[in-house]
Amino acid sequence: MPYYYPLKRLPARQRKHIVEGLQRLRKGFRPPTPSEEVPDAGVPIPERDLRENLLIATWNIREFDSGKGGARTDEAIYYMAEIIDQFDLVAVQEVREDLNALDRLRAALGKHWDCIYTDVTQGRRGNGERMVFLYDTRKVQFGGLAGQLVIPGDLQTLQFARTPFITNWHCGWARFSLCTVHIYYGTKSANDKKRVEEIRSLVKLLSKRTRKHTVDRGGEKVKINGENLVLLGDFNIFNRKDQTMEALTEGGRFSVSPELQQVPGSNVDKKKHYDQIASGSYKFRFQPTERAGVFDYYQYVFREAEDAARFETQRGKLSFRQWRTFQMSDHLVMWQEFRIDYSDEYLAAMQPVR
């Protein structure tokens, strides 16, 4: 659980609001009991299990932290920590050069959480953003690979506006790689040409990893299996029928689970499909389950009707609806569960053939 102890140092009224918000969130993560009436925030998040499952999430935390609308409040940091702590491994986009807010979030998560992050991407299109993976060290082990992707010459029609970040991990029986992205936005067109090209180039670049291929080992050609690979992050996909979604899933090299295809949307208004989690075609001891969704935290915290008035002096000229997105985000949290225990299958295969 997050590190709650510093709450004691806060003024009583502020502490009361934060504690009540945390309690609402914690109820919202799980299915309600028959006697409870709680807002519908999406598919209930499964309990984390040390042995059985792995919960992966992706969250674009808006301009974390550019200072627009003021620095993140203690209230926002505690709520973010509570949300992230429901998962084992979280990809975060839009983290800015100043790491103070990230450091505050890590402190609230507790010492068993660690992170890996890139440098910021320079240039106007890069927007001074970096990619981050936060992970619970009690459950997940970093595998050693951490690299930023550059489009090679034979695929190159453009370079990524914000460099994708690929890493590999160990958890239970699973060995897998994650590549997090924040794809170019550009124009308000659903099929901005550069956006489509970025996604298509990314899929072509990584698809070889997901199938059997040949490597050279000291002059000897050796066939090796593909790797478990998941693409996740902000793809700036407006609609599932757009060319951007086709570029992500064309050829069946990466697929989005039926459960995530049923999500109304991952932005606050739930009208856009910006965020995606797409699994590669090779799945060895690393299968997505049927549990996945988007968590709408605004059902429980920074609520418009109940909470807007007490933040009036802090939000300046911004409307509450705008300001709260600079405290939490304008994206919701997307998550997916993966199976990681294959003990029974392995033991069955060890039985002698009669």
C-alpha distance (Angstrom), angle and dihedral (degrees) to the residues before:
residue distance angle dihedral
M1 . . .
P2 3.83 . .
Y3 3.78 120.9 .
Y4 3.82 102.9 -92.4
Y5 3.80 99.2 169.0
P6 3.87 97.2 94.9
L7 3.81 88.4 61.2
K8 3.81 85.8 81.1
R9 3.79 89.9 68.6
L10 3.80 94.6 57.6
P11 3.82 123.3 94.0
A12 3.80 112.0 -88.0
R13 3.82 96.8 -111.8
Q14 3.81 93.3 48.0
R15 3.80 91.2 45.8
K16 3.82 90.2 50.3
H17 3.81 92.7 54.8
I18 3.81 92.9 47.2
V19 3.80 94.4 47.1
E20 3.79 91.9 49.1
G21 3.81 90.3 49.2
L22 3.80 91.6 49.7
Q23 3.79 90.6 49.8
R24 3.82 91.2 51.7
L25 3.80 91.1 48.9
R26 3.79 92.8 49.4
K27 3.81 90.9 53.0
G28 3.79 90.4 47.0
F29 3.80 94.6 56.4
R30 3.80 93.1 64.4
P31 3.82 134.7 53.1
P32 3.82 110.4 -87.1
T33 3.78 120.2 -111.4
P34 3.83 115.9 -115.2
S35 3.83 90.6 -98.4
E36 3.82 95.7 48.9
E37 3.77 127.6 91.8
V38 3.81 111.1 -161.1
P39 3.82 131.6 160.1
D40 3.78 117.8 -93.7
A41 3.81 106.1 -107.0
G42 3.80 96.2 165.0
V43 3.80 135.0 -90.3
P44 3.82 109.9 -7.4
I45 3.80 112.5 -104.3
P46 3.83 112.1 -115.2
E47 3.77 120.3 -118.2
R48 3.79 112.7 -97.0
D49 3.79 111.9 -109.7
L50 3.79 121.0 -164.1
R51 3.79 93.0 -143.2
E52 3.80 110.8 22.1
N53 3.78 110.6 44.3
L54 3.78 146.2 24.0
L55 3.81 120.2 -149.4
I56 3.81 114.6 -154.1
A57 3.80 123.3 -175.4
T58 3.78 139.1 179.7
W59 3.79 124.6 -152.3
N60 3.78 130.7 176.8
I61 3.82 100.6 -152.4
R62 3.77 103.2 -160.2
E63 3.83 113.4 -110.7
F64 3.81 93.4 -29.1
D65 2.98 94.4 -139.3
S66 3.78 119.6 -10.8
G67 3.78 94.1 134.9
K68 3.79 94.0 -120.9
G69 3.75 107.3 149.0
G70 3.80 88.1 13.4
A71 3.79 129.5 -68.5
R72 3.79 118.9 -47.0
T73 3.79 110.1 -80.5
D74 3.80 122.6 -125.8
E75 3.79 86.2 -111.5
A76 3.82 92.8 59.0
I77 3.82 92.6 45.8
Y78 3.82 92.5 52.6
Y79 3.80 92.0 47.8
M80 3.81 91.9 48.9
A81 3.80 90.5 50.1
E82 3.80 91.6 49.7
I83 3.81 91.0 51.4
I84 3.81 95.9 45.3
D85 3.81 90.8 47.8
Q86 3.80 89.5 65.3
F87 3.79 88.2 71.2
D88 3.80 137.2 54.9
L89 3.79 101.2 -138.5
V90 3.80 126.8 17.4
A91 3.81 129.7 -171.8
V92 3.81 111.7 -150.0
Q93 3.79 125.9 -165.1
E94 3.83 132.5 -166.9
V95 3.80 96.3 38.0
R96 3.80 106.6 157.5
E97 3.80 132.9 -142.6
D98 3.81 93.9 -92.0
L99 3.81 104.8 77.8
N100 3.79 96.5 -170.0
A101 3.81 94.1 103.9
L102 3.82 91.4 46.5
D103 3.80 89.9 50.1
R104 3.80 90.3 51.2
L105 3.79 90.2 50.0
R106 3.80 91.9 49.9
A107 3.81 90.6 50.0
A108 3.80 90.2 52.3
L109 3.83 91.3 49.3
G110 3.80 92.2 55.0
K111 3.80 136.3 -123.5
H112 3.80 95.4 -65.4
W113 3.82 89.9 68.1
D114 3.79 119.5 81.9
C115 3.79 135.1 173.2
I116 3.80 144.7 -150.0
Y117 3.77 120.7 -156.2
T118 3.78 142.5 173.0
D119 3.75 130.0 -125.6
V120 3.81 114.9 -96.9
T121 3.79 118.2 -84.0
Q122 3.79 107.8 -115.9
G123 3.80 127.1 -140.4
R124 3.78 133.9 54.5
R125 3.81 94.9 -72.3
G126 3.80 92.0 46.6
N127 3.79 89.5 58.7
G128 3.81 92.2 -156.5
E129 3.81 91.8 -76.9
R130 3.79 131.6 148.5
M131 3.82 133.0 -165.4
V132 3.80 121.6 -122.0
F133 3.80 137.4 -168.3
L134 3.81 116.6 -160.5
Y135 3.80 115.5 -167.2
D136 3.79 140.9 175.6
T137 3.82 105.5 -119.4
R138 3.80 91.4 -156.4
K139 3.80 89.3 67.0
V140 3.81 109.5 20.2
Q141 3.80 130.7 48.8
F142 3.78 123.0 -157.0
G143 3.82 108.0 -122.1
G144 3.80 98.3 -148.9
L145 3.82 102.1 -106.0
A146 3.80 116.2 112.9
G147 3.78 118.7 156.5
Q148 3.78 143.2 148.0
L149 3.79 116.8 -128.5
V150 3.79 124.0 -122.8
I151 3.80 121.4 -174.2
P152 3.83 109.5 -115.3
G153 3.79 121.3 -129.2
D154 3.80 96.7 -101.0
L155 3.81 91.0 58.6
Q156 3.75 98.5 31.7
T157 3.77 119.6 122.6
L158 3.80 91.1 134.8
Q159 3.78 139.2 -8.4
F160 3.80 124.1 -111.1
A161 3.80 112.8 -88.2
R162 3.82 89.1 -144.6
T163 3.77 114.6 23.7
P164 3.85 114.3 -116.3
F165 3.81 115.5 -125.2
I166 3.81 121.3 -138.9
T167 3.81 124.9 -168.9
N168 3.80 137.1 162.8
W169 3.79 130.4 -132.9
H170 3.81 146.8 -173.2
C171 3.79 124.2 -141.3
G172 3.79 124.0 158.7
W173 3.81 108.0 -47.0
A174 3.78 91.6 -19.3
R175 3.79 128.1 104.7
F176 3.78 111.0 -178.9
S177 3.79 146.7 150.3
L178 3.79 128.8 -131.3
C179 3.78 125.5 -159.0
T180 3.79 115.4 -167.1
V181 3.78 121.8 -163.1
H182 3.76 144.3 -178.8
I183 3.78 102.4 -159.9
Y184 3.81 121.6 -149.8
Y185 3.81 113.8 -86.8
G186 3.82 103.3 -166.4
T187 3.79 114.2 153.9
K188 3.79 127.8 11.5
S189 3.80 88.2 -107.4
A190 3.80 113.1 120.4
N191 3.79 89.5 -133.4
D192 3.78 104.1 37.7
K193 3.82 104.0 179.6
K194 3.81 96.3 -130.2
R195 3.79 91.6 46.9
V196 3.80 92.0 53.3
E197 3.82 91.1 46.1
E198 3.81 92.5 51.0
I199 3.80 92.5 53.2
R200 3.80 93.2 44.2
S201 3.81 92.3 48.5
L202 3.80 91.0 48.1
V203 3.82 92.5 52.7
K204 3.82 92.3 47.3
L205 3.79 91.1 47.4
L206 3.81 94.7 52.1
S207 3.80 102.9 31.6
K208 3.82 93.3 85.8
R209 3.79 89.0 63.5
T210 3.80 91.4 60.5
R211 3.81 97.5 58.3
K212 3.79 137.9 50.1
H213 3.78 112.1 -76.7
T214 3.80 140.8 163.8
V215 3.78 126.5 -101.5
D216 3.79 130.0 -173.2
R217 3.81 113.5 -119.9
G218 3.77 109.0 -177.8
G219 3.78 93.3 -36.9
E220 3.80 93.7 -43.4
K221 3.80 118.2 113.5
V222 3.79 109.4 -133.8
K223 3.80 127.9 -173.6
I224 3.80 113.7 -136.2
N225 3.79 131.3 -175.4
G226 3.77 123.4 -109.4
E227 3.78 122.0 -99.7
N228 3.76 131.7 -115.5
L229 3.79 102.0 -103.5
V230 3.80 131.4 176.2
L231 3.80 126.8 -170.6
L232 3.77 113.7 -154.4
G233 3.76 140.0 161.5
D234 3.78 140.5 66.0
F235 3.82 109.8 -22.0
N236 3.82 94.0 167.7
I237 3.80 90.1 -129.0
F238 3.80 110.2 166.5
N239 3.79 99.6 -169.0
R240 3.80 134.8 4.8
K241 3.83 89.7 -121.7
D242 3.81 93.1 58.1
Q243 3.81 126.1 107.0
T244 3.81 88.1 -111.7
M245 3.81 91.0 65.4
E246 3.79 91.0 43.4
A247 3.80 89.3 53.6
L248 3.82 90.5 53.3
T249 3.81 95.8 49.9
E250 3.81 104.3 27.3
G251 3.78 115.3 129.4
G252 3.80 91.7 15.6
R253 3.79 91.9 -94.0
F254 3.79 91.0 128.6
S255 3.78 127.4 19.1
V256 3.79 137.6 -170.8
S257 3.79 114.2 -136.5
P258 3.83 119.5 -110.6
E259 3.80 89.2 -115.9
L260 3.80 92.7 58.8
Q261 3.80 91.0 43.3
Q262 3.79 87.7 62.0
V263 3.81 93.6 56.4
P264 3.85 109.6 114.0
G265 3.82 92.1 -138.8
S266 3.79 142.4 -48.5
N267 3.80 100.3 -129.7
V268 3.80 119.8 88.1
D269 3.81 92.6 -97.6
K270 3.82 90.0 46.4
K271 3.80 92.0 -131.8
K272 3.81 100.6 110.1
H273 3.80 132.0 60.2
Y274 3.78 97.1 -147.3
D275 3.80 96.4 140.7
Q276 3.79 123.7 61.5
I277 3.81 141.3 171.1
A278 3.82 110.5 -154.8
S279 3.81 123.3 -178.5
G280 3.79 123.6 -149.0
S281 3.79 120.8 -116.3
Y282 3.84 92.8 -108.6
K283 3.82 111.2 78.8
F284 3.80 114.8 170.6
R285 3.81 114.8 167.9
F286 3.79 88.1 -24.3
Q287 3.79 112.1 89.6
P288 3.81 126.5 163.4
T289 3.79 111.8 -125.8
E290 3.78 126.1 -141.5
R291 3.80 91.5 -95.1
A292 3.80 116.7 96.2
G293 3.77 137.8 120.9
V294 3.78 150.9 127.2
F295 3.79 123.0 -78.4
D296 3.82 116.6 -141.1
Y297 3.80 103.9 -154.7
Y298 3.82 92.5 176.8
Q299 3.79 87.2 77.4
Y300 3.81 86.6 71.5
V301 3.81 110.8 22.7
F302 3.81 135.5 35.7
R303 3.81 86.3 17.1
E304 3.78 115.2 -176.9
A305 3.79 99.6 -135.6
E306 3.80 99.4 37.2
D307 3.82 105.5 32.0
A308 3.81 109.2 28.1
A309 3.81 97.8 88.4
R310 3.80 97.1 58.4
F311 3.82 92.4 55.0
E312 3.80 95.3 51.2
T313 3.80 95.5 108.8
Q314 3.82 93.3 46.6
R315 3.77 101.0 51.1
G316 3.82 98.3 60.1
K317 3.80 112.4 -167.9
L318 3.79 94.6 -14.6
S319 3.78 119.4 103.4
F320 3.78 113.7 -116.3
R321 3.81 90.6 -111.0
Q322 3.81 89.9 55.5
W323 3.79 96.3 40.4
R324 3.79 95.5 51.1
T325 3.83 89.7 57.6
F326 3.83 87.9 60.6
Q327 3.81 88.1 50.6
M328 3.80 98.0 45.1
S329 3.82 111.7 -0.9
D330 3.79 146.8 -86.8
H331 3.82 87.4 -117.5
L332 3.78 127.5 70.4
V333 3.81 123.6 -137.0
M334 3.81 116.5 -91.6
W335 3.80 118.4 -160.4
Q336 3.80 142.9 175.8
E337 3.79 134.2 -168.6
F338 3.82 121.6 -133.8
R339 3.78 128.8 -165.3
I340 3.82 113.1 -123.4
D341 3.84 105.6 168.3
Y342 3.81 114.8 89.4
S343 3.79 98.4 155.4
D344 3.81 95.9 123.1
E345 3.80 93.8 51.5
Y346 3.78 92.3 47.0
L347 3.80 94.0 49.5
A348 3.81 91.5 47.0
A349 3.80 89.9 53.8
M350 3.82 89.6 51.9
Q351 3.82 92.4 62.1
P352 3.83 111.0 111.8
V353 3.79 115.5 -107.4
R354 3.81 111.6 -112.7
